[in-house]
Amino acid sequence: MTALVAALVSSCTTAPAGDPTATEPTTVPPPAVTRPPAPEGALPAALQTKLQAALDWTMKEYGVPGAAVGVWVPAEGAWVTTTGLADIANDVPVSTDLTWPLRSVTKSYTVTLILQLVDEGTIGLDDTIGTYVDGVTDGDKITLRQLADMSSGNADYTNADFQQEFQQDPDKIFTLDELNSLALGRPAQFAPGTERIYTNANTNLLGAVVEKVTGEPFAEVLQRRILTPLGQQGTRYVLDASTWTTPHPVGYAPGDAGPQPQPTNLSIYGPAGSMISSLDDARVWGETLATGTLLAPATQRERLQGAPLQKGPPYDLYALGIGETDGWWGHNGEGFGFTAAVFHQPTSGATVVVFMNESNVVPKAHPADQLFRRIAAVLPRS
């Protein structure tokens, strides 16, 4: 198995000597943006009562151990609250200073990096992935746009080989090349552009493009282009969970004896889901993502062109690394004990962030998204 992974990795994203598509590291100044401030004051008491009721209902319905929630409405105020336990075994309550896994909210950061490179003319959305990564099935047909909007048809990496690797060593730190290698040469799910099936592999291939054209590790590009300009001090791209030293909750999934702790391996997601963040950083990202302040206006307009997914998270439509639900734009995430939802409504300027430490709830498997929808229903629309 090790030999197989090594062989696959060797044909992935690292350019061999003399490769004409390889580039020198690109130094790009940070975009001229500032961290958007939070609205001052508290939301009206009557609205807070409704928000608390929605939170209590969701926690009880899905048996969620703990949650951190923020609601910010310009000219109205904010409601930031925590409830329940971050760590059941040690009776540690959730607090506002915790950092949480973003899971698939990470995808929105990765696609933003791609769109920044498009703005600079370094790449084009209609470039094929085969230009940058060898060995992708239909790589001469799949475009970067199709990877970003989940219409590529590319196979996912969470196959039997990945499962075997992970089961043999649950603490193994997977590199981006290794994750991508596990999807190379696999049969396509469908012809590019004919369906929309959500996979992590789509976004991880875009992460490889970021590394290829900048000549730098994904984490460094992310830090320089997005995290530092926005003052995201509580947000990081983390592969080695042992370096996640800031206070954080334990993730759980339902079990016969109650919530069961889940593995903490962050590396299995790569640029599709390996970031952590704080409540206020997520607020900043929700507004930045939905309003497009890191991109050219025309690129942001293009970003918001999407369609419903045939299979994937519960958005009304999915566009380029961003989803839309009833006029709210953002992203959600789920996996190994955590769910997250980060959304902004451009018409009202409101932002909602929900972090919860339980995943794989049945029959509805995304309690953070459910709470976001319930909050959105009681907020003013404009």
N, C-alpha and C positions, 0 to 999 in steps of 0.2 A: 504493500500500500504506500509506504514511504517513497519507494522508487517511482511509483505511478504519479504521485503528487509532484515530485521533483521534475519529472519529465514534462508534465503539463505546465508547471510554472515556467520552465525554461522557454516556452513558446508564448508567454503572455505579454506583459506590458514593458518589460525591460528591453530597451533597444540595444542590439548588438553593435559592436564597433563598426563604424562606417555606415550605419543605417541612415539613409538620407532624410528620414522623417524625424530623427532625434533633434532636439533643440538645446541650446544653451539655457541655463537658468535665467528666467525673466524677472527683472526687478521692476515692480509696478508700485508707484506711490499709493498710499491708502486713499480711498475715495473721500471726497469732502463731505462727510456726514457727521452729525452729532447725535448723541444718545437722546432719544425723545424722553422728556420728563413725564413722570406719572402725574395724573390729575391730583390736585390737592383736596384734602377734606374727605369726608365719608359720604357714601351714598345715602339717600334718604332712608329713614328707619323702616318705613313700610316696604320699600324695595328689599332692604336687607332681610326682612322677615321672610319674604318670598324666596330669596336666594338660599337662605338657611334651610327652608323647608325642602327645596329641591335637593340640596346636599344631603340632608338627613334621609330623605326618601331613597336616593340612589345608594348611599352607604348600606342601608338596611336591605334593600332589594337584592343587591349583588354580594352582600357579605364582605365588603371591602374593609381591610384592617385599618388603613389610614389614607389621608388625602391632604393635599395643599391646593388651595384654590384662590385665584385672583380675578377680580372683575374691575375694570377701569373704564370710566365713562367721562369724556371731556366735559368740563363745566358742571359736572354732577358730583364727581368724587370717586372713591375707590372702596372696594370691599375685599379685604385679604384675610383669609382665615385658614386654620388647620384643624383637623379633627382625627381622632383615633391614634393608632400606634404605628410607629415606624419600625419597631422591632418587638414582636409579640413575646418572644422568649425572655427578653430582658425588660419588658414593660417600659419601653422608651417611647414617649409621645412624639407625634409629628410636630416639627417646629418650622418656622419660616426660614431658618438659616440652612436647611438641608439642600443638597444638590440631588437631582433626579435624572434617571436615564431618559433621554429624549426619544429613544428608539427611532421610529421612522420619520419623526420630525427632522432628523438629520438629513433626510433626502432633500428637504427644501433648501438647506444650506448648500449641499453639493450641487444641485441644479443652478443655484444662484451663482456659484463660482463659474460654472459652464457659461451662463449667460453674460457674466462679466467679460469672459474671454471672447465671446461673440461680439460684444460691444467694442472691444479693442481690435477686432479684425483678425485675431489670432486663429480662430476656428470659425466654422459656420454650422448652423443647426442642421443643415442638409448635407453636411459631410457624412460619409459612411464610417461606421465604427472600425471597419477593416483598415482604414487609413492609419489608425492609431494602435489597434490591438489585433494581433494575428490569431487565427484559429477560431474565430467566432463563426458559428454556423450562419449562413446568409450575411456574413459580415460585409460583403460588397453591396448589399441592398439595404441593410438596417441603418437608419440615420440617427444622429445624436438626438434629434427631435423625437423620434420614435422611442428611443430609450427613456427620454425624460417624461413622455406622456404615457408610458406603459403600453405602447402599441407595437413593440418590436417583434414579439413572438419568440424572443430568445429564451432558451431553457434557464431554469433557476439552478443555483448551485446546491440547494438543500436536497440532494439526492442520496442514494444509498452509500456512495463513497464518502460524502461529508458525514453522514450519520455514523458510519464506522469510525472515521477519524475522531469525531467528537466523543463517542462512547468509549473509545480506547483511552482517551486523555481529555476529560472535560475541562481541564485547565490549560490546554494547549492554546498558545497565542497565535491565531491565524493572521498571516499577512494578507494584504490586498491581492497580491499576485496569487497566493494560494486559493483564496476564495474565488477569484475569477477563473483560475485554472480548472476548477471543478465544474464549470459550466461550458468549457470549450469543447467543441466537437459534438455536443449533445444534439439530438434531434430537436428541431424547432417545434414550438407549441402550435404555431400557425404562421401563415405568410405575413411578412411585415406589413403593418398598416391595416390589416383586415379585422383585428379584434383589439381589445384592451384588457390585458391580464396583468395584474400588479405583481411584480417580483422584485426582490432585493437585488438580483443579479443585474437588472437594467441599470440601477443607480451605481452599483459598484464598478461597472464598466465605464461609466462617466467619471468616476473617481480616478480610474486609470488614465483617462484622457487628460484630466487636470494635471496629474503627475507627469505625463509624457510631454505635454506642451510647455509646462513651466520648468521642467527639470528639477523639481523639488518635491519632497514628501507632502502628501495631502495635508497633514496636520499643520505644516508650516505655511502652506498657501492659505489655508482656512484662517489661521491666526492673523496673518498680515492683511488679508483682504477684507475680512469681515469682523472677526472677534475684537481685534485691537481698535479699529475705527469706531466700533459701537460701544467700546468700554465693557465688553462682556467678560468681566473678571471671574465670573462663576461658571463659565462655559468652556468646555474642553472636548477635544477628540481623544478618546481613551481606548487603547487596545489592551493594555496590561491593567487588569482590575486591581492589582496590588498597589498601583500608583493613585488610585481613587481614594485619597486620604481625607478629603473633606467629609464632614458628617453627612451620612446618607441612609436611606431606609433599606430594609430587607424586602426583597420581592417575594410575592406569594402566588400560589395557584390553589384552587379549591381541591380538597382531598376528603376522604371519608372521615378523617379525624379532625377536620377543620383545615384552615389555610396552611399550606405546606411551603417551606422555603424553597426557592428556585436557584439554579446556578447563577453565578455572577460573572460569567465569561462575557466580556463586552466585545471581544475581537471577532466574534462570529458574524457580526453585522457589517463591519467596515463602513465605508462612506454612505451606506444605506441606513445605518442605525447605531453607530458607536459613540455618539456624543452624550455628554451629561450637561445639565444646566440648572440654574436657580430659578425661582419663581419670577423675580423681577427681570432677569435676563430674558426669560421666555416672553414676558410682556413686551420688552423692547423688540425682540425678534418678530413677534406676531404683527406688530404695527409696521416694522420695516419690510417684512416679506409682502404683506398685503398691499402696501402703498408703493412699493418698488423704488425706494429711495436710493438703493445701491445700483440701479440700472438706468439706462436711457429710457425715457418715456415710451418710445416706440417698442422697445424690447419688452417692457412690462406689459404693454397692451397685447403683444404677441404671446407672452407667457400665459395670459389668462384665457387663451383659446383652448377649449377642451371638450370632452364628451364623457358620458357615463362609462364606468368600468363594467365589463362583463363579470369580473371576479376581482374582489379586493375590498378595501375599507369602505364604509358607508357614506361616500360623498354623493352629492347630486351630480357633480361632474369632476373629472380630474384633468388638469391641464399640465403645464411644464413644472413638475415638482411642487405643485400646489393644488389643493382641492377646494371646492366650493360647496357650501351647504346653506341653502336658503338665504343667500346674500352675504354669508360670512366666508372669508377666505383664510386659508391656513393649512395646517397639517395635523394629523394625529399619528400615534404610534403605539405599538403593543409588542410585548415579548418577554418571556422569562420573568414573569412576576410583576410587570409594570405596564400601565397604560398612561398615555399622555394626550392632551388635546390643546392646541395653540391656535386661536382664531381671532380675526379682526374684522369688524364690519366697517367698510369705508364710509358708508352714508352717515353713520352716527359717530364714528371714530372710536367705538367701544372695542375693548380687547378682553378676551376670556382665556385664562390658562387653568388647566386642570391636570394635576398629577395624582395618580393613585397607585398603591403598591399591591395590586392584584391583576392578573391576566387570566385568559382562557376560561372566562366565566361562561357558562352555558345556561339558557340557549342564546343569550345576547352576550357576545364575547368582548365588549369594549365599554366598560363602565365610565371611563373618562369622557368618551365621546357622547355617551348617553347623558351625562351630567351637563356637558357643554350645550347640548340641544335643549335641555330643560331650562338652563340659565338663559339661553338666547330667547326662549319663548316668553320670558317675563321682563326682558329688557326693552326699553323704548327703541324703536327702529330708526328714529332720526331726531 
